[in-house]
Amino acid sequence: MGGAHSLSRQYLRAMPTSSLLPRDWTSKSAWLEAAHQAARTLRRDVAHASPQQIRHAIELASRLNPGPIGGDFELVERECWRGAEVRWKGRNEGTLAWIHGGAFAFGSPRVYRAAATHLARETHCRVLLIEYRLSPEHTFPSAHEDVAKALSGLLMEEDLVLVGDSAGGNLAASVWQHLSQTPEAQSLRGLALLSPWCDLRPQADSVAQNMVSHSPFDERDALEYAEAYLAGHTPEDPLVSPRLIQDYSKWPKAYVEWADDEFLAPDIVQWVSHMKAQDVDVTSRIEHSAVHGWQLLPDVLPEARRSMAALGSWAREALDLDPVEKSGVRFKTR
């Protein structure tokens, strides 16, 4: 341990201080970019944090944000899936299944508790947070198998909307494509993808453009976490790079949200364009200057509250539910 701290101190002394300062001292975006660069440098080159250590830190931090009072969070284990069920004041007008993100290496139902509680409040539906095995301990196809088993079992029971963010968006889309030819597929009423990591290839547009001003990770992280999960499996497979899907004939209506300047935006823009060209009914929503993963913090970030309200309205519409009445005002997606 002492040797590692010594190396870290040597690294900090050798690193030019100017590399951690903004290029333009008057620019808010430049300061934000510098902050993310500093965080990446400290995480990777100073602390040398392992995926397990990062995972543990995220879990601890999430305990400080349980979500608004009125939400019921219950860990569950069923025959086909395990995770958590979230309701808002006991309401259960429909079902949303959420596949969490985290580069295939992080995240859990507890980490998503606050966001799921807000979504349950917006929809008056129960939100199921699906747990799956994480990388690097469990490589492809572990996460895909867990999500496929869960989704197949749930679709045999009832209609639902499937939600996935970041790597969870990858899993939601690719697993849905895999199951789309099965009899239970007709029970999927909508597919919502929040900043989906849709292309794991080294030559992905997001890797080439590397827009990091509003992202806590960069091309180095994308390549490392993709390689850790794939463990030799080709990223050209649409099952792991759903941007490469060609047949959308069985797709339900879709909702795709991203920030215009986040790291993954270039791939998402191209993917949405391809979906629309294949006649998928896509509702697009774009935030400006939002940090990747902003949807997880509705108690803190106004952009996250906007996201939950928009997603909630769209999900109720997909489930053929009337708009939720709030303070005498009825909200509905355009």
C-alpha positions as CSV (number, residue, x, y, z in Angstrom):
1,M,0.0,0.0,0.0
2,G,2.8,2.4,0.9
3,G,4.5,1.7,-2.5
4,A,1.3,2.6,-4.3
5,H,0.9,5.9,-2.4
6,S,4.6,6.7,-3.1
7,L,4.0,6.2,-6.8
8,S,0.9,8.3,-6.7
9,R,2.8,11.2,-5.1
10,Q,5.6,10.8,-7.7
11,Y,2.9,11.0,-10.4
12,L,1.4,14.1,-9.0
13,R,4.8,15.8,-8.7
14,A,5.6,14.9,-12.3
15,M,2.2,15.9,-13.7
16,P,2.0,19.5,-15.0
17,T,-0.5,21.5,-12.9
18,S,-1.6,23.2,-16.0
19,S,-3.0,19.9,-17.3
20,L,-5.7,20.0,-14.6
21,L,-6.7,23.7,-15.1
22,P,-9.3,25.0,-17.6
23,R,-8.1,26.3,-20.9
24,D,-10.4,29.3,-20.6
25,W,-10.8,30.6,-17.1
26,T,-14.0,32.4,-18.0
27,S,-15.8,29.4,-19.5
28,K,-18.1,27.3,-17.4
29,S,-17.8,24.4,-19.8
30,A,-14.0,24.6,-19.7
31,W,-14.1,24.4,-15.9
32,L,-16.4,21.4,-16.1
33,E,-14.2,19.7,-18.7
34,A,-11.1,20.3,-16.4
35,A,-13.0,18.9,-13.4
36,H,-13.8,15.7,-15.3
37,Q,-10.3,15.4,-16.6
38,A,-9.0,15.7,-13.0
39,A,-11.4,13.1,-11.8
40,R,-10.3,10.7,-14.5
41,T,-6.6,11.3,-13.7
42,L,-7.1,10.8,-9.9
43,R,-9.3,7.7,-10.4
44,R,-7.0,5.9,-12.9
45,D,-3.5,7.3,-12.5
46,V,-3.3,8.2,-8.9
47,A,-5.8,6.0,-7.0
48,H,-5.5,3.2,-9.5
49,A,-9.1,2.3,-8.5
50,S,-10.2,-1.2,-9.5
51,P,-13.8,-1.8,-10.8
52,Q,-14.6,-3.4,-7.4
53,Q,-13.4,-0.3,-5.5
54,I,-15.4,2.0,-7.7
55,R,-18.4,-0.2,-7.4
56,H,-18.2,-0.1,-3.6
57,A,-17.8,3.7,-3.6
58,I,-20.9,4.1,-5.8
59,E,-22.9,1.8,-3.5
60,L,-21.9,3.8,-0.4
61,A,-22.7,7.1,-2.0
62,S,-26.1,5.9,-3.2
63,R,-27.2,5.3,0.5
64,L,-27.1,9.1,0.9
65,N,-29.9,9.5,-1.7
66,P,-32.8,7.1,-1.0
67,G,-35.3,9.2,-2.9
68,P,-38.4,11.1,-1.9
69,I,-40.5,10.0,1.1
70,G,-43.5,7.9,-0.1
71,G,-41.5,5.4,-2.1
72,D,-41.5,1.8,-1.2
73,F,-38.3,-0.1,-2.0
74,E,-38.3,-3.9,-1.6
75,L,-35.5,-6.3,-2.6
76,V,-37.1,-9.4,-4.3
77,E,-35.9,-12.7,-5.7
78,R,-38.2,-14.6,-8.1
79,E,-37.7,-17.7,-10.2
80,C,-36.8,-15.7,-13.3
81,W,-35.3,-12.5,-11.9
82,R,-33.9,-10.8,-8.8
83,G,-33.5,-7.2,-8.0
84,A,-36.0,-4.7,-6.4
85,E,-39.5,-3.5,-6.7
86,V,-40.3,0.2,-6.3
87,R,-43.8,1.7,-5.8
88,W,-45.0,5.1,-5.0
89,K,-47.4,5.0,-2.1
90,G,-48.5,1.5,-3.0
91,R,-49.8,2.4,-6.5
92,N,-49.6,-0.3,-9.2
93,E,-51.3,0.9,-12.4
94,G,-48.7,-0.8,-14.7
95,T,-45.2,-2.1,-14.8
96,L,-41.8,-0.8,-16.0
97,A,-38.7,-2.9,-15.9
98,W,-35.4,-0.9,-15.6
99,I,-32.1,-2.4,-16.6
100,H,-29.4,-0.3,-14.9
101,G,-26.2,1.0,-16.4
102,G,-22.7,1.1,-15.2
103,A,-20.3,0.0,-18.0
104,F,-21.3,-3.6,-17.3
105,A,-19.2,-3.3,-14.2
106,F,-21.1,-1.1,-11.7
107,G,-24.6,-0.3,-10.6
108,S,-27.3,-2.2,-8.6
109,P,-31.0,-1.8,-7.6
110,R,-29.9,0.2,-4.5
111,V,-27.9,2.7,-6.6
112,Y,-31.1,3.3,-8.7
113,R,-33.5,3.5,-5.8
114,A,-33.9,7.3,-5.9
115,A,-34.4,7.6,-9.7
116,A,-36.8,4.6,-9.7
117,T,-38.9,6.2,-6.9
118,H,-39.2,9.4,-8.9
119,L,-40.3,7.4,-12.0
120,A,-42.8,5.4,-9.9
121,R,-44.2,8.7,-8.7
122,E,-44.5,10.1,-12.2
123,T,-46.2,7.0,-13.6
124,H,-48.1,5.5,-10.6
125,C,-46.6,2.2,-11.9
126,R,-44.3,-0.2,-10.1
127,V,-40.7,-0.1,-11.3
128,L,-38.8,-3.3,-11.3
129,L,-35.0,-2.9,-11.1
130,I,-33.4,-6.0,-12.6
131,E,-30.1,-7.2,-11.1
132,Y,-27.5,-8.9,-13.4
133,R,-24.0,-10.3,-13.0
134,L,-21.2,-7.7,-13.4
135,S,-17.9,-7.6,-15.2
136,P,-15.0,-8.3,-14.8
137,E,-15.9,-11.2,-12.6
138,H,-18.7,-12.2,-15.1
139,T,-18.0,-11.6,-18.7
140,F,-20.2,-11.9,-21.9
141,P,-22.8,-13.4,-22.1
142,S,-23.5,-13.3,-18.3
143,A,-25.4,-10.0,-18.2
144,H,-27.2,-10.7,-21.4
145,E,-28.4,-14.1,-20.1
146,D,-29.6,-12.7,-16.8
147,V,-31.6,-9.9,-18.5
148,A,-33.0,-12.3,-21.1
149,K,-34.2,-14.7,-18.5
150,A,-35.8,-11.8,-16.5
151,L,-37.5,-10.2,-19.5
152,S,-38.8,-13.4,-20.9
153,G,-40.4,-14.4,-17.6
154,L,-41.9,-10.9,-17.0
155,L,-43.3,-10.7,-20.5
156,M,-45.1,-14.0,-20.1
157,E,-46.9,-12.5,-17.1
158,E,-48.0,-9.0,-18.2
159,D,-47.6,-6.0,-20.5
160,L,-44.7,-3.7,-19.6
161,V,-42.4,-0.9,-20.7
162,L,-38.7,-1.7,-20.7
163,V,-36.2,1.0,-19.7
164,G,-32.4,0.9,-19.9
165,D,-29.7,3.5,-19.4
166,S,-26.1,3.5,-20.7
167,A,-24.9,-0.1,-20.6
168,G,-28.4,-1.0,-19.5
169,G,-29.7,0.5,-22.6
170,N,-27.3,-1.7,-24.6
171,L,-28.7,-4.8,-22.7
172,A,-32.3,-3.7,-23.0
173,A,-32.1,-3.2,-26.8
174,S,-30.0,-6.2,-27.6
175,V,-31.9,-8.6,-25.4
176,W,-35.2,-7.3,-26.7
177,Q,-34.0,-7.9,-30.3
178,H,-33.1,-11.5,-29.3
179,L,-36.6,-12.1,-27.8
180,S,-38.6,-10.2,-30.4
181,Q,-39.5,-13.3,-32.4
182,T,-40.9,-15.1,-29.3
183,P,-44.6,-15.4,-28.5
184,E,-44.3,-13.3,-25.4
185,A,-42.7,-10.4,-27.3
186,Q,-46.1,-8.8,-28.0
187,S,-46.4,-7.9,-24.3
188,L,-43.6,-5.3,-24.6
189,R,-45.5,-2.0,-25.0
190,G,-42.5,0.3,-25.3
191,L,-38.7,0.5,-25.1
192,A,-37.1,3.5,-23.4
193,L,-33.3,4.0,-23.9
194,L,-31.5,6.7,-21.8
195,S,-28.1,7.6,-23.1
196,P,-27.6,4.0,-24.4
197,W,-24.1,2.7,-24.9
198,C,-25.0,1.2,-28.3
199,D,-21.7,0.6,-30.0
200,L,-18.9,-1.3,-28.3
201,R,-16.6,-1.3,-31.3
202,P,-13.1,0.4,-31.1
203,Q,-14.0,2.3,-34.2
204,A,-17.3,3.7,-32.8
205,D,-18.0,7.3,-33.5
206,S,-18.1,8.1,-29.8
207,V,-14.5,6.8,-29.4
208,A,-13.3,8.7,-32.4
209,Q,-14.9,12.0,-31.4
210,N,-14.2,11.5,-27.7
211,M,-16.5,14.4,-26.4
212,V,-15.5,14.5,-22.7
213,S,-16.5,17.9,-21.5
214,H,-19.7,16.6,-19.9
215,S,-18.7,13.0,-19.4
216,P,-17.0,11.3,-16.4
217,F,-15.3,8.8,-18.7
218,D,-13.5,8.9,-22.0
219,E,-12.4,6.7,-24.9
220,R,-9.9,4.9,-22.7
221,D,-12.7,3.9,-20.3
222,A,-15.0,2.9,-23.1
223,L,-12.3,0.6,-24.7
224,E,-11.2,-0.9,-21.3
225,Y,-14.7,-1.7,-20.0
226,A,-15.9,-3.0,-23.4
227,E,-12.9,-5.3,-23.6
228,A,-13.4,-6.4,-20.0
229,Y,-17.0,-7.5,-20.6
230,L,-16.6,-8.9,-24.1
231,A,-13.6,-11.1,-23.1
232,G,-12.7,-11.8,-26.6
233,H,-16.2,-11.8,-28.1
234,T,-16.4,-9.7,-31.3
235,P,-17.9,-6.2,-30.8
236,E,-19.3,-6.5,-34.3
237,D,-22.1,-8.7,-33.0
238,P,-25.4,-6.7,-32.9
239,L,-26.1,-8.6,-29.6
240,V,-23.4,-6.4,-27.9
241,S,-23.5,-3.4,-30.3
242,P,-27.2,-2.9,-30.9
243,R,-26.5,0.1,-33.2
244,L,-25.7,-2.6,-35.8
245,I,-29.2,-4.2,-35.7
246,Q,-30.7,-4.3,-39.1
247,D,-34.2,-5.8,-38.7
248,Y,-36.6,-3.5,-36.6
249,S,-39.8,-5.1,-37.9
250,K,-40.8,-6.3,-34.4
251,W,-39.8,-3.2,-32.5
252,P,-42.4,-1.4,-30.3
253,K,-42.5,2.3,-30.0
254,A,-39.3,3.7,-28.6
255,Y,-38.1,6.6,-26.5
256,V,-34.5,7.7,-26.7
257,E,-32.9,10.4,-24.6
258,W,-29.4,11.8,-24.6
259,A,-27.4,14.9,-24.0
260,D,-26.2,16.7,-27.1
261,D,-22.6,16.9,-25.8
262,E,-22.1,13.7,-23.8
263,F,-19.5,11.1,-24.8
264,L,-22.0,8.6,-26.3
265,A,-24.0,11.2,-28.3
266,P,-22.4,10.6,-31.7
267,D,-23.4,6.9,-31.7
268,I,-26.9,7.6,-30.4
269,V,-27.6,10.2,-33.0
270,Q,-26.6,7.8,-35.8
271,W,-28.6,5.0,-34.2
272,V,-31.8,7.0,-33.9
273,S,-31.5,8.2,-37.5
274,H,-31.2,4.5,-38.5
275,M,-34.2,3.5,-36.4
276,K,-36.4,6.2,-38.0
277,A,-35.2,5.2,-41.5
278,Q,-36.5,1.7,-40.6
279,D,-39.9,3.2,-39.6
280,V,-39.6,2.7,-35.9
281,D,-41.9,5.0,-33.9
282,V,-39.2,6.9,-32.0
283,T,-39.7,9.8,-29.6
284,S,-36.4,11.6,-29.2
285,R,-35.5,13.9,-26.2
286,I,-32.3,15.8,-26.0
287,E,-30.8,17.7,-23.0
288,H,-28.1,20.3,-23.4
289,S,-24.9,20.2,-21.4
290,A,-25.9,17.4,-19.1
291,V,-23.4,15.0,-17.5
292,H,-23.8,11.3,-18.6
293,G,-26.0,9.6,-16.0
294,W,-27.8,12.8,-14.9
295,Q,-31.1,10.9,-14.8
296,L,-30.0,9.2,-11.5
297,L,-30.2,12.4,-9.5
298,P,-33.7,13.9,-9.7
299,D,-33.4,15.1,-6.1
300,V,-30.5,17.2,-7.1
301,L,-30.5,18.0,-10.8
302,P,-33.4,19.9,-12.6
303,E,-32.5,18.1,-15.8
304,A,-33.1,14.8,-14.1
305,R,-36.5,15.9,-12.9
306,R,-37.3,16.9,-16.5
307,S,-36.2,13.5,-17.7
308,M,-38.4,11.6,-15.2
309,A,-41.4,13.7,-16.0
310,A,-41.0,13.2,-19.8
311,L,-40.2,9.5,-19.5
312,G,-43.1,9.0,-17.1
313,S,-45.6,10.7,-19.5
314,W,-44.4,8.7,-22.4
315,A,-44.4,5.4,-20.5
316,R,-48.0,5.8,-19.3
317,E,-49.0,6.6,-22.9
318,A,-47.2,3.5,-24.1
319,L,-49.2,1.4,-21.5
320,D,-52.5,3.0,-22.6
321,L,-52.9,4.7,-19.3
322,D,-54.5,8.1,-18.8
323,P,-52.1,11.0,-17.9
324,V,-51.4,11.4,-14.2
325,E,-53.2,14.4,-12.7
326,K,-50.9,16.7,-10.7
327,S,-52.3,19.7,-8.8
328,G,-55.2,19.8,-11.2
329,V,-53.0,19.8,-14.3
330,R,-52.9,16.8,-16.7
331,F,-49.5,16.2,-18.2
332,K,-49.1,14.3,-21.5
333,T,-46.3,13.7,-24.0
334,R,-46.8,15.4,-27.3
